[in-house]
Each structure stands twice: as C-alpha cells, then as structure tokens.
C-alpha cells in the first residue's frame, strides 16, 4: 500500500455499456490514463482495473473498464478511489512534488523559527494550491492554517527530513 498514490475517482455511470465519468486528481487531467494499471481497495483487498477505452466528454472524461461490463456494475463503482503504483507515475522535476508525498510533513516558519504544524491536505484554488496545516503537539499554537503553495511562500521542501520551510509568520 505504501507504493500506491491516489490518482482519481470514478463518478456516475455514463450510458448503458458500463462507462463511467472519471475525475482525475492529476495536474494534467489526461495523465491519469498513462498511470495504469489502476488499483482499487475493496473489502477483500486490492483489485486491479484496466482501461478498455476512454475519451473526453464535455468538460471531463469517461472511461470504459474491462472489469465493468454494464451499467448495473458501473452503478456500484460510483465514488471508488483510483490508485496507481508509484513506478507508473511520471518523473518529476527537482522542484515538483506529488501531493501525497507532502501530506504529513512538518511545516516550519523561517520567519519566526517555530513549527506551525503538519500538512493535513492540499487543494487547488485555480491560482495556486493551498496547504492545510493542522496543529501538532510541538506547534507554536493550536491554530489550523491555510498556506499558499507558491515559490515566494514555500522556501524549501526536504523529503528526507520530512520538513517544509515557509516564509509564513505564526501570526498570519
């Protein structure tokens, strides 16, 4: 499970032949199709899904999976999270990171030289991503913070030390 990274989610059925709407978590939305095979987590363990066909549809994508033969089965797949093995992911530039690798890292303020908390999650706003930083036992206070992921704010990411240094005061 440690090698899996969340890449998307199946949505409502499309048509009667087992097609489903797909929401991609990848920055380049079509990149999700290069990250195969997909893995889902079930009550019985992991199951592999293979894409039979896919296409752009309106403002999104629809996908037909070999394991989903008809609409009845597709209806049971609504909301299923898709995962991919890290070995199938694209290589990143030195200053790029998968969000899954940032969740859980400690965030330190260079401005005040204090711990602000730990990255709980990241989300996209359109202008840039936002880090949700939750307080920890060793953080300066008990405040949750929303810190923009921007080159002027995020000064350093050290995955080995599990630390993100930011230009963000504790009183912001």
PLY file of the C-alpha trace (Angstrom):
ply
format ascii 1.0
element vertex 172
property float x
property float y
property float z
element edge 171
property int vertex1
property int vertex2
end_header
0.00 0.00 0.00
2.91 2.39 0.62
3.72 2.40 -3.10
0.21 3.48 -4.09
-0.75 7.07 -4.75
-4.29 8.42 -5.21
-4.84 9.49 -8.83
-8.58 9.82 -9.37
-12.14 8.85 -8.62
-14.89 7.11 -10.54
-18.15 9.05 -10.72
-21.65 8.30 -12.01
-22.34 5.89 -14.86
-22.45 7.17 -18.43
-24.70 5.28 -20.83
-25.64 1.60 -20.64
-22.37 -0.10 -21.65
-20.53 0.29 -18.32
-18.87 3.64 -19.00
-18.20 5.89 -16.00
-17.34 9.53 -15.53
-13.80 9.94 -14.22
-12.39 12.70 -12.06
-8.60 12.89 -12.35
-6.51 14.25 -9.46
-3.53 14.75 -11.75
-2.44 18.25 -12.81
-2.59 17.20 -16.47
-6.01 15.51 -16.33
-5.23 13.08 -19.19
-2.05 11.86 -17.46
-4.20 9.55 -15.34
-4.60 7.25 -18.36
-0.83 6.70 -18.58
-0.74 5.55 -14.94
-2.12 2.08 -15.49
-2.98 -0.39 -14.18
-5.31 1.25 -11.70
-5.88 -0.25 -8.27
-8.96 -0.01 -6.08
-9.32 -1.03 -2.46
-12.18 -3.39 -1.64
-13.32 -5.24 1.46
-11.46 -8.28 0.10
-8.23 -6.39 -0.60
-6.87 -4.72 -3.70
-8.28 -5.20 -7.18
-6.71 -4.14 -10.47
-8.71 -2.29 -13.11
-7.70 -2.00 -16.75
-8.93 0.66 -19.15
-10.68 -0.70 -22.21
-11.50 2.69 -23.70
-11.63 6.36 -22.70
-12.44 9.70 -24.26
-13.01 13.36 -23.45
-16.70 14.09 -22.90
-17.84 17.67 -22.39
-15.60 19.18 -19.71
-14.46 15.82 -18.36
-13.62 12.23 -19.26
-15.50 8.99 -19.47
-13.85 5.60 -19.18
-14.81 2.02 -20.00
-13.11 -0.63 -17.87
-12.63 -4.31 -18.74
-13.95 -5.26 -15.29
-17.19 -3.24 -15.66
-19.31 -4.90 -18.37
-22.57 -2.93 -18.00
-24.40 -0.07 -16.29
-25.50 -2.26 -13.37
-21.90 -2.92 -12.37
-20.96 0.71 -13.16
-23.54 1.92 -10.63
-21.69 0.01 -7.88
-18.45 1.82 -8.77
-19.64 5.37 -8.06
-17.21 7.12 -5.69
-14.48 4.48 -5.91
-10.99 5.96 -5.48
-8.36 5.04 -8.05
-4.76 4.38 -7.05
-1.60 3.75 -9.09
1.77 2.30 -8.19
4.47 4.96 -7.96
6.54 3.12 -10.58
3.86 4.06 -13.17
4.00 7.78 -12.36
5.86 10.40 -14.35
9.29 11.52 -13.19
9.13 14.99 -11.67
11.44 17.98 -11.95
13.58 18.84 -8.92
11.13 21.48 -7.69
7.97 19.37 -8.20
6.33 17.03 -5.70
3.42 14.65 -5.55
0.93 15.97 -3.02
0.77 12.53 -1.41
4.46 12.94 -0.51
3.81 16.28 1.20
0.93 15.17 3.43
2.26 14.55 6.93
5.36 16.73 6.58
6.15 19.21 9.35
5.83 22.89 8.40
8.32 25.32 9.92
8.17 29.10 9.77
11.51 30.59 8.76
10.14 33.99 9.73
9.53 33.08 13.40
11.69 29.90 13.62
8.76 27.88 15.02
6.81 24.78 13.99
3.42 25.71 12.51
2.09 22.15 12.31
1.79 19.28 9.85
0.38 19.21 6.31
-3.09 17.69 6.55
-4.01 18.07 2.87
-3.59 20.24 -0.21
-6.22 21.59 -2.55
-6.27 23.65 -5.73
-7.89 27.08 -5.94
-7.15 27.91 -9.56
-4.49 30.50 -8.76
-2.32 28.05 -6.80
-2.51 25.16 -4.38
-3.21 25.65 -0.68
-1.66 23.61 2.16
-3.93 22.91 5.10
-1.58 22.84 8.09
-3.01 21.29 11.24
-1.55 21.90 14.69
0.57 19.25 16.43
1.86 18.82 19.98
5.05 20.72 19.11
3.47 23.52 17.04
3.57 27.12 18.23
-0.21 27.20 18.86
-3.40 25.26 18.19
-4.39 27.13 15.02
-5.08 25.45 11.69
-3.50 27.41 8.85
-4.11 27.72 5.11
-0.77 28.45 3.47
-0.48 29.12 -0.27
1.84 26.79 -2.19
3.81 29.44 -4.00
7.53 29.88 -4.70
7.55 33.06 -2.58
5.97 31.23 0.35
7.42 27.71 0.20
11.16 28.16 0.62
12.36 24.57 0.98
10.99 21.04 0.88
13.17 18.37 2.46
11.52 14.98 1.99
14.35 13.16 3.80
13.86 15.29 6.93
10.07 15.45 6.39
10.18 19.24 6.65
8.75 22.15 4.67
10.16 25.60 5.45
7.88 28.51 4.66
8.01 32.29 4.70
4.88 32.50 6.81
4.58 34.10 10.23
2.83 32.40 13.11
0.56 35.43 13.42
-0.76 35.28 9.81
0 1
1 2
2 3
3 4
4 5
5 6
6 7
7 8
8 9
9 10
10 11
11 12
12 13
13 14
14 15
15 16
16 17
17 18
18 19
19 20
20 21
21 22
22 23
23 24
24 25
25 26
26 27
27 28
28 29
29 30
30 31
31 32
32 33
33 34
34 35
35 36
36 37
37 38
38 39
39 40
40 41
41 42
42 43
43 44
44 45
45 46
46 47
47 48
48 49
49 50
50 51
51 52
52 53
53 54
54 55
55 56
56 57
57 58
58 59
59 60
60 61
61 62
62 63
63 64
64 65
65 66
66 67
67 68
68 69
69 70
70 71
71 72
72 73
73 74
74 75
75 76
76 77
77 78
78 79
79 80
80 81
81 82
82 83
83 84
84 85
85 86
86 87
87 88
88 89
89 90
90 91
91 92
92 93
93 94
94 95
95 96
96 97
97 98
98 99
99 100
100 101
101 102
102 103
103 104
104 105
105 106
106 107
107 108
108 109
109 110
110 111
111 112
112 113
113 114
114 115
115 116
116 117
117 118
118 119
119 120
120 121
121 122
122 123
123 124
124 125
125 126
126 127
127 128
128 129
129 130
130 131
131 132
132 133
133 134
134 135
135 136
136 137
137 138
138 139
139 140
140 141
141 142
142 143
143 144
144 145
145 146
146 147
147 148
148 149
149 150
150 151
151 152
152 153
153 154
154 155
155 156
156 157
157 158
158 159
159 160
160 161
161 162
162 163
163 164
164 165
165 166
166 167
167 168
168 169
169 170
170 171
